[in-house]
């Protein structure tokens, strides 16, 4: 069974090899995966699967290489350095430099049978021991990884050792030249690149020779030597035409794109001058280059990007915007990142449409894709967009941040002066009613700063008058701005400042006048409130004094209780009959007053001068006299009953007789009514009576007698005893109120 399974695996591997030769990579990968599942211990199958996946999926390929490495280590076999090297290259491509460095150190340690820490010790640095030839490739890859990790000194030492072992290893020459480039030693770098070109030509390494020429062109472009850069491009074109050993060199896409982009960059300086014919010739030449690249590779996005740039140069902004936007969308939909140049050019197109916010976003995205030392002119593009948007404060802040790192950069200084000048002019253009004195004072300071910067740049131009400089500001521009500030802006700003100060003085006087009016009004209101408060206090004091006087007067009143006679039940009292009062000593009969009201019965009849009389009896017994008079108003005198009334005719006797009958009937009804009320009183609950008496005493004790009325007491009792019929206890409650009032008055 094992032999049969191994046979099937070999069949699948051979079939995958045939598919791979026929460029059917997907079918080959599928059969190799089946073979790995059937026999996972076959190392060669894992390696083949990793090799076939290198171009399509680098991460998947690394996993398969790691599987093969673990199988070899578990079986005790030596891991070939080619497997290590392939993994290092794939990790370098994925920009996982730390992992690549670990594998390089592990591989070098295995090949040298040394520890990783002793690879480049101080002894090995100072000794002239050379690296064996079999380690050259591994050491070169290790140095490239160190370059990406910014360990330049260690990488350069490895390059030197490689060149000692193998002087014909041209890639080491190129890497050494790039190290000199990074350190700013451009002349030495150019010499190294020329040497690499010569040695590559001698060794007939056409691809290395082309790469060295392209590096040389980039170096000339960076230092601003456009003439030498143009000559290098012509040299590259001639080299490609003369090369017959490789078709790839003749159809090299990168060289075509480099030439086209250089043509477009040259046109940026001649676009607004009188070289219109030369300008259009270069644009046409660049367009032909991009078309040639798309013929050989229709999927080259850089050539499509070049078409968008050319459309923008030809003022076809809608076409340029469409092309660049589609490129951005394609990159956002894929795993690859859109290049900074594409985002910058798209930002330029949006600036042409005056869509400043979108342009700023494009510039910011492009800046994030690059390291700070690779940003180039992108910060200036951001400042330009902010300037066009008239966001002068933010633009000034951005330029000041740039000047912290490059305080002598003349272009930054000129742009800062220009922003100060334009910001001052923008404030002066504003309506005088919408600006403040502080803004106009800032205008004077801005103009002074701009004048100082222009003078500084002018002094630099005069100092280096006979020296050719890169990035210098033209003298005529500086003179024009200086004259404009001196002759016009400063005078206008001074007039505006005087006018604004006069306006501010008027506003201040008006504000002071309004403030005085407001203060007077507030003072008047304060006095009115104070007077009202004093009146309120005076009234309260008068009320208190009046209550005190009433209390004193009430305490001086003497209360006389009516005499109670014993005996049988009379008409006016349960304790005995009460006789009607006769005349006084002078023989005069007192006149009967009108019947008292209900409030008078309860002792509430009082005048305004003496409110305490509602719970008191009059000094002369008038209230009791009124009660007796009310009860006996229909009684006859004793003399009449004895027959001493003085006679009269029979009609008077009959009338008197009939009147007596009527009074007797009425008296019987009254007695019956009193008897019924006595029966009802006898039926009342004594416990409720006790509670009512206690409640009445509590209400009267806690209240002011000057303002308390029986109705208020009864309402409070009704609220306190909702389940009791207060009407049955109405009379008793009145008696309780009088007793409680007398008791409190006596206290």
ZAMARGU-4260 file (C-alpha; in steps of 0.2 Angstrom, whole numbers, plus 5000, padded with zeros to 4 digits):
<rodrens>
0) 5000/5000/5000 | 5014/5012/5004 | 5023/5008/4987 | 5006/5011/4979 | 5004/5028/4988
5) 5022/5033/4984 | 5019/5028/4966 | 5003/5039/4965 | 5013/5054/4973 | 5027/5052/4959
10) 5013/5052/4946 | 5006/5068/4952 | 5023/5076/4954 | 5027/5072/4936 | 5010/5078/4930
15) 5012/5094/4939 | 5030/5096/4931 | 5022/5094/4913 | 5008/5107/4918 | 5021/5119/4924
20) 5031/5117/4908 | 5015/5121/4898 | 5012/5137/4909 | 4997/5129/4917 | 5003/5135/4934
25) 4986/5133/4943 | 4984/5115/4938 | 5002/5111/4943 | 4999/5119/4960 | 4983/5109/4962
30) 4992/5092/4958 | 5006/5096/4970 | 4994/5100/4984 | 4986/5083/4981 | 5003/5075/4982
35) 5007/5084/4998 | 4991/5078/5006 | 4994/5060/5001 | 5012/5059/5006 | 5017/5074/5018
40) 5034/5068/5021 | 5041/5071/5004 | 5052/5086/5005 | 5054/5088/4987 | 5035/5090/4984
45) 5035/5104/4997 | 5049/5113/4989 | 5041/5111/4971 | 5025/5118/4978 | 5034/5133/4986
50) 5044/5137/4970 | 5028/5137/4959 | 5020/5149/4971 | 5034/5162/4972 | 5027/5173/4959
55) 5009/5172/4963 | 5008/5171/4982 | 5025/5175/4992 | 5017/5171/5009 | 5010/5154/5004
60) 5027/5150/4996 | 5036/5155/5012 | 5025/5143/5022 | 5029/5128/5011 | 5047/5132/5012
65) 5046/5132/5031 | 5037/5115/5030 | 5051/5108/5020 | 5064/5115/5032 | 5055/5108/5047
70) 5054/5091/5039 | 5073/5091/5035 | 5077/5097/5053 | 5066/5083/5060 | 5075/5070/5050
75) 5092/5076/5054 | 5097/5081/5037 | 5106/5097/5032 | 5095/5111/5026 | 5102/5118/5009
80) 5107/5136/5009 | 5097/5138/4993 | 5081/5135/5003 | 5087/5148/5015 | 5091/5160/5002
85) 5074/5159/4993 | 5065/5162/5009 | 5076/5177/5013 | 5072/5184/4995 | 5053/5182/4998
90) 5054/5190/5015 | 5063/5205/5007 | 5050/5206/4994 | 5036/5206/5007 | 5047/5220/5017
95) 5048/5208/5032 | 5066/5213/5035 | 5068/5208/5053 | 5063/5190/5049 | 5075/5190/5034
100) 5089/5196/5045 | 5086/5182/5057 | 5087/5169/5043 | 5103/5177/5035 | 5112/5176/5052
105) 5106/5158/5055 | 5112/5153/5037 | 5129/5162/5039 | 5131/5154/5056 | 5127/5137/5049
110) 5139/5139/5034 | 5153/5146/5045 | 5149/5134/5059 | 5150/5149/5071 | 5138/5158/5082
115) 5128/5173/5076 | 5136/5184/5088 | 5154/5180/5082 | 5150/5184/5064 | 5157/5201/5063
120) 5167/5203/5079 | 5180/5216/5081 | 5193/5203/5077 | 5185/5199/5061 | 5184/5218/5057
125) 5202/5221/5059 | 5208/5205/5051 | 5210/5203/5032 | 5201/5186/5032 | 5191/5184/5016
130) 5174/5177/5014 | 5173/5161/5005 | 5166/5162/4987 | 5152/5151/4991 | 5145/5163/5004
135) 5145/5178/4992 | 5127/5177/4987 | 5121/5175/5005 | 5132/5189/5012 | 5126/5200/4998
140) 5108/5197/5002 | 5112/5200/5021 | 5119/5216/5016 | 5104/5221/5006 | 5093/5217/5021
145) 5104/5228/5033 | 5103/5242/5020 | 5084/5242/5022 | 5086/5242/5041 | 5097/5257/5040
150) 5112/5248/5047 | 5123/5256/5033 | 5140/5254/5041 | 5139/5235/5044 | 5132/5233/5026
155) 5146/5243/5018 | 5159/5232/5027 | 5151/5217/5020 | 5151/5224/5002 | 5170/5228/5004
160) 5173/5210/5010 | 5163/5203/4995 | 5173/5214/4983 | 5189/5207/4991 | 5183/5189/4987
165) 5175/5193/4970 | 5179/5209/4962 | 5168/5205/4947 | 5153/5205/4958 | 5146/5221/4951
170) 5130/5222/4962 | 5142/5225/4977 | 5149/5240/4968 | 5131/5247/4965 | 5127/5245/4983
175) 5143/5253/4989 | 5139/5268/4977 | 5121/5269/4984 | 5129/5270/5001 | 5139/5285/4996
180) 5123/5292/4988 | 5114/5292/5005 | 5128/5300/5014 | 5129/5314/5001 | 5145/5310/4993
185) 5139/5313/4975 | 5156/5314/4966 | 5162/5298/4974 | 5145/5290/4970 | 5146/5295/4952
190) 5164/5288/4951 | 5158/5271/4958 | 5143/5270/4946 | 5155/5273/4931 | 5166/5260/4937
195) 5152/5248/4939 | 5146/5252/4921 | 5163/5248/4915 | 5165/5232/4924 | 5148/5226/4919
200) 5152/5230/4901 | 5168/5220/4902 | 5159/5205/4911 | 5144/5207/4898 | 5131/5209/4912
205) 5120/5220/4902 | 5106/5220/4915 | 5118/5226/4928 | 5125/5239/4916 | 5108/5246/4912
210) 5104/5247/4931 | 5120/5257/4934 | 5116/5269/4920 | 5098/5272/4927 | 5105/5275/4944
215) 5117/5287/4937 | 5103/5296/4928 | 5093/5297/4944 | 5108/5305/4953 | 5110/5318/4940
220) 5092/5322/4941 | 5092/5324/4960 | 5107/5336/4960 | 5099/5346/4947 | 5111/5343/4933
225) 5098/5341/4919 | 5111/5342/4905 | 5121/5327/4911 | 5104/5318/4915 | 5099/5321/4897
230) 5115/5314/4890 | 5114/5299/4901 | 5096/5295/4894 | 5103/5296/4877 | 5117/5284/4882
235) 5104/5272/4889 | 5094/5273/4872 | 5110/5269/4862 | 5115/5255/4874 | 5098/5247/4872
240) 5098/5248/4853 | 5116/5241/4852 | 5112/5226/4864 | 5107/5210/4854 | 5110/5198/4868
245) 5094/5201/4877 | 5077/5206/4870 | 5071/5211/4888 | 5085/5225/4888 | 5079/5232/4871
250) 5060/5232/4877 | 5064/5238/4895 | 5049/5246/4902 | 5057/5255/4916 | 5069/5264/4904
255) 5055/5270/4893 | 5045/5276/4908 | 5061/5285/4915 | 5064/5294/4898 | 5045/5299/4896
260) 5044/5306/4914 | 5060/5316/4911 | 5053/5324/4896 | 5038/5329/4906 | 5048/5336/4920
265) 5058/5346/4907 | 5042/5354/4900 | 5037/5360/4917 | 5051/5374/4915 | 5047/5379/4897
270) 5028/5378/4898 | 5024/5396/4901 | 5038/5403/4890 | 5040/5406/4872 | 5046/5388/4869
275) 5029/5382/4863 | 5036/5371/4849 | 5049/5363/4860 | 5036/5360/4873 | 5023/5351/4862
280) 5037/5341/4854 | 5042/5334/4871 | 5024/5330/4876 | 5022/5321/4860 | 5038/5311/4863
285) 5033/5306/4881 | 5016/5301/4874 | 5024/5290/4861 | 5035/5282/4875 | 5020/5278/4886
290) 5011/5271/4871 | 5025/5259/4867 | 5025/5253/4885 | 5007/5249/4884 | 5009/5240/4868
295) 5021/5228/4876 | 5012/5227/4893 | 4994/5234/4893 | 4993/5231/4912 | 5007/5244/4916
300) 4999/5256/4928 | 5013/5268/4927 | 5011/5271/4908 | 4992/5274/4911 | 4997/5286/4925
305) 5008/5295/4912 | 4993/5296/4900 | 4984/5305/4914 | 4999/5317/4917 | 5000/5321/4898
310) 4981/5325/4898 | 4983/5337/4912 | 4997/5345/4903 | 4986/5347/4888 | 4973/5355/4899
315) 4961/5340/4897 | 4957/5341/4915 | 4941/5330/4914 | 4951/5316/4905 | 4966/5317/4917
320) 4954/5317/4932 | 4945/5301/4925 | 4961/5292/4922 | 4969/5296/4939 | 4953/5293/4949
325) 4951/5276/4941 | 4969/5272/4945 | 4967/5276/4963 | 4951/5266/4964 | 4960/5251/4956
330) 4974/5252/4969 | 4961/5254/4983 | 4952/5238/4977 | 4968/5228/4977 | 4981/5224/4990
335) 4994/5235/4982 | 4996/5253/4988 | 4994/5268/4976 | 5010/5277/4973 | 5014/5294/4980
340) 5016/5302/4962 | 4999/5296/4957 | 4991/5304/4972 | 5001/5320/4970 | 4996/5322/4951
345) 4978/5319/4956 | 4979/5332/4969 | 4986/5344/4955 | 4970/5340/4945 | 4959/5344/4959
350) 4968/5360/4962 | 4965/5365/4944 | 4946/5362/4948 | 4948/5373/4964 | 4943/5358/4975
355) 4955/5362/4988 | 4949/5351/5002 | 4950/5335/4990 | 4967/5341/4984 | 4974/5342/5002
360) 4968/5325/5006 | 4977/5318/4990 | 4993/5327/4996 | 4992/5321/5013 | 4989/5303/5007
365) 5005/5305/4996 | 5015/5312/5011 | 5010/5297/5022 | 5017/5285/5009 | 5034/5292/5010
370) 5047/5294/5024 | 5050/5312/5029 | 5067/5313/5019 | 5058/5307/5004 | 5043/5319/5004
375) 5051/5331/4992 | 5040/5346/4986 | 5024/5338/4993 | 5024/5349/5009 | 5025/5364/4997
380) 5010/5358/4987 | 5000/5357/5003 | 5005/5375/5007 | 5001/5381/4990 | 4983/5373/4991
385) 4981/5381/5008 | 4987/5398/5001 | 4974/5396/4986 | 4961/5392/4999 | 4965/5408/5008
390) 4969/5398/5024 | 4984/5409/5028 | 4986/5404/5046 | 4987/5385/5042 | 4999/5388/5028
395) 5010/5399/5038 | 5010/5386/5052 | 5015/5372/5039 | 5029/5383/5032 | 5036/5387/5050
400) 5036/5368/5053 | 5047/5366/5037 | 5058/5380/5042 | 5062/5372/5059 | 5071/5358/5049
405) 5078/5369/5035 | 5080/5387/5042 | 5090/5392/5027 | 5079/5386/5013 | 5076/5401/5002
410) 5061/5394/4994 | 5052/5392/5011 | 5057/5409/5016 | 5051/5417/5000 | 5034/5408/5002
415) 5033/5413/5020 | 5035/5431/5015 | 5022/5430/5001 | 5010/5422/5013 | 5013/5436/5026
420) 5010/5449/5012 | 4995/5441/5005 | 4987/5439/5022 | 4989/5457/5026 | 4981/5462/5009
425) 4967/5451/5012 | 4963/5459/5029 | 4964/5477/5022 | 4952/5472/5009 | 4939/5467/5022
430) 4925/5479/5026 | 4930/5491/5040 | 4914/5486/5050 | 4919/5467/5050 | 4937/5469/5055
435) 4945/5474/5072 | 4959/5486/5077 | 4969/5470/5083 | 4968/5463/5065 | 4974/5480/5057
440) 4989/5481/5070 | 4994/5463/5065 | 4994/5469/5047 | 5008/5481/5051 | 5018/5467/5059
445) 5015/5455/5044 | 5021/5468/5032 | 5036/5471/5042 | 5040/5453/5043 | 5038/5451/5024
450) 5049/5466/5021 | 5063/5458/5032 | 5062/5441/5023 | 5063/5450/5006 | 5078/5460/5012
455) 5086/5444/5018 | 5084/5435/5002 | 5090/5450/4992 | 5106/5451/5003 | 5109/5433/4999
460) 5107/5436/4980 | 5119/5450/4981 | 5132/5440/4991 | 5132/5426/4979 | 5130/5436/4963
465) 5143/5427/4953 | 5139/5410/4959 | 5127/5398/4951 | 5115/5392/4964 | 5101/5379/4963
470) 5084/5385/4970 | 5088/5404/4971 | 5074/5417/4970 | 5075/5428/4955 | 5081/5446/4959
475) 5067/5455/4949 | 5054/5446/4960 | 5062/5451/4976 | 5064/5469/4970 | 5045/5470/4964
480) 5039/5464/4981 | 5050/5475/4991 | 5044/5491/4981 | 5026/5486/4982 | 5027/5485/5001
485) 5037/5501/5003 | 5027/5512/4991 | 5009/5506/4993 | 5006/5493/5006 | 5014/5502/5021
490) 5005/5519/5017 | 4988/5510/5015 | 4990/5500/5031 | 4995/5516/5040 | 4979/5525/5034
495) 4968/5510/5038 | 4976/5509/5055 | 4972/5527/5059 | 4954/5525/5052 | 4952/5509/5063
500) 4958/5518/5078 | 4946/5532/5076 | 4932/5520/5073 | 4937/5511/5089 | 4937/5527/5099
505) 4920/5531/5093 | 4914/5513/5097 | 4922/5515/5114 | 4913/5532/5118 | 4897/5525/5112
510) 4899/5510/5123 | 4904/5521/5138 | 4888/5531/5135 | 4877/5516/5134 | 4886/5509/5150
515) 4882/5525/5159 | 4864/5524/5154 | 4863/5506/5159 | 4871/5510/5176 | 4859/5524/5179
520) 4844/5513/5175 | 4851/5499/5186 | 4854/5511/5200 | 4836/5518/5198 | 4829/5500/5199
525) 4840/5496/5214 | 4833/5511/5223 | 4815/5507/5218 | 4818/5489/5225 | 4825/5496/5241
530) 4811/5508/5243 | 4798/5494/5240 | 4807/5483/5253 | 4807/5497/5266 | 4788/5500/5263
535) 4785/5482/5265 | 4795/5481/5281 | 4786/5497/5288 | 4769/5489/5284 | 4774/5473/5293
540) 4780/5483/5308 | 4763/5492/5308 | 4754/5476/5308 | 4764/5469/5322 | 4761/5484/5332
545) 4743/5484/5329 | 4742/5466/5334 | 4752/5470/5350 | 4740/5484/5354 | 4725/5473/5351
550) 4732/5460/5362 | 4735/5473/5376 | 4718/5480/5374 | 4710/5462/5374 | 4719/5458/5390
555) 4711/5473/5399 | 4693/5467/5395 | 4683/5459/5410 | 4672/5444/5406 | 4656/5442/5416
560) 4648/5425/5414 | 4628/5424/5416 | 4621/5419/5432 | 4613/5401/5432 | 4597/5398/5443
565) 4593/5381/5449 | 4576/5373/5448 | 4565/5366/5435 | 4567/5368/5416 | 4562/5385/5410
570) 4561/5392/5393 | 4578/5400/5390 | 4589/5388/5400 | 4590/5370/5405 | 4595/5374/5423
575) 4579/5385/5426 | 4568/5398/5420 | 4576/5415/5416 | 4566/5431/5419 | 4566/5445/5407
580) 4576/5460/5413 | 4566/5475/5419 | 4570/5493/5418 | 4584/5501/5426 | 4584/5511/5441
585) 4576/5526/5433 | 4561/5516/5427 | 4566/5515/5409 | 4564/5499/5399 | 4579/5494/5389
590) 4576/5494/5370 | 4579/5477/5362 | 4592/5476/5349 | 4590/5466/5333 | 4593/5448/5334
595) 4612/5443/5333 | 4619/5434/5319 | 4627/5417/5320 | 4645/5424/5321 | 4639/5435/5335
600) 4632/5420/5345 | 4649/5412/5344 | 4658/5428/5350 | 4664/5434/5333 | 4655/5451/5333
605) 4670/5463/5334 | 4674/5479/5327 | 4690/5485/5318 | 4697/5493/5333 | 4696/5478/5344
610) 4697/5461/5335 | 4700/5451/5351 | 4681/5453/5355 | 4677/5438/5344 | 4681/5427/5359
615) 4676/5439/5373 | 4660/5445/5381 | 4656/5464/5382 | 4660/5473/5398 | 4642/5478/5401
620) 4634/5461/5397 | 4627/5467/5381 | 4629/5450/5372 | 4620/5440/5386 | 4607/5453/5386
625) 4604/5451/5367 | 4603/5432/5370 | 4590/5434/5383 | 4581/5446/5373 | 4581/5434/5358
630) 4574/5420/5369 | 4561/5431/5378 | 4556/5443/5364 | 4538/5436/5364 | 4536/5434/5383
635) 4524/5445/5392 | 4528/5456/5407 | 4525/5449/5424 | 4513/5463/5427 | 4503/5458/5411
640) 4502/5440/5418 | 4495/5446/5434 | 4482/5456/5426 | 4489/5473/5429 | 4490/5478/5411
645) 4477/5492/5412 | 4461/5484/5405 | 4454/5487/5387 | 4440/5482/5377 | 4435/5464/5372
650) 4444/5465/5355 | 4460/5468/5363 | 4457/5454/5375 | 4453/5442/5361 | 4468/5447/5351
655) 4479/5445/5366 | 4471/5428/5369 | 4474/5422/5352 | 4492/5429/5353 | 4495/5419/5369
660) 4489/5403/5360 | 4500/5405/5346 | 4515/5408/5357 | 4511/5393/5367 | 4511/5382/5351
665) 4527/5389/5346 | 4535/5386/5363 | 4529/5368/5363 | 4537/5366/5346 | 4553/5374/5353
670) 4553/5362/5368 | 4550/5347/5357 | 4565/5353/5346 | 4576/5355/5361 | 4571/5338/5367
675) 4576/5330/5350 | 4592/5339/5350 | 4595/5333/5368 | 4591/5315/5362 | 4604/5318/5347
680) 4617/5324/5359 | 4614/5309/5370 | 4617/5298/5355 | 4634/5306/5351 | 4650/5296/5354
685) 4660/5302/5369 | 4676/5296/5362 | 4674/5307/5346 | 4669/5322/5358 | 4685/5320/5367
690) 4695/5320/5351 | 4685/5335/5344 | 4688/5345/5360 | 4707/5340/5360 | 4708/5345/5342
695) 4699/5362/5345 | 4711/5366/5359 | 4726/5362/5348 | 4720/5373/5334 | 4716/5388/5345
700) 4732/5386/5354 | 4743/5386/5338 | 4733/5400/5329 | 4732/5419/5330 | 4716/5424/5339
705) 4717/5440/5329 | 4714/5432/5312 | 4706/5415/5317 | 4687/5412/5314 | 4676/5398/5319
710) 4673/5393/5301 | 4692/5391/5299 | 4692/5380/5315 | 4677/5369/5308 | 4685/5367/5291
715) 4701/5361/5299 | 4692/5349/5310 | 4682/5343/5295 | 4698/5339/5286 | 4706/5330/5301
720) 4690/5319/5304 | 4684/5315/5286 | 4673/5300/5293 | 4664/5310/5306 | 4648/5320/5302
725) 4653/5337/5308 | 4635/5344/5307 | 4630/5334/5322 | 4644/5341/5332 | 4642/5359/5326
730) 4635/5367/5341 | 4647/5357/5353 | 4662/5362/5342 | 4656/5381/5344 | 4656/5379/5363
735) 4673/5371/5363 | 4680/5385/5352 | 4673/5398/5365 | 4680/5389/5380 | 4697/5387/5371
740) 4698/5405/5366 | 4694/5410/5384 | 4707/5399/5391 | 4720/5405/5379 | 4716/5423/5383
745) 4717/5420/5401 | 4734/5413/5399
</rodrens>
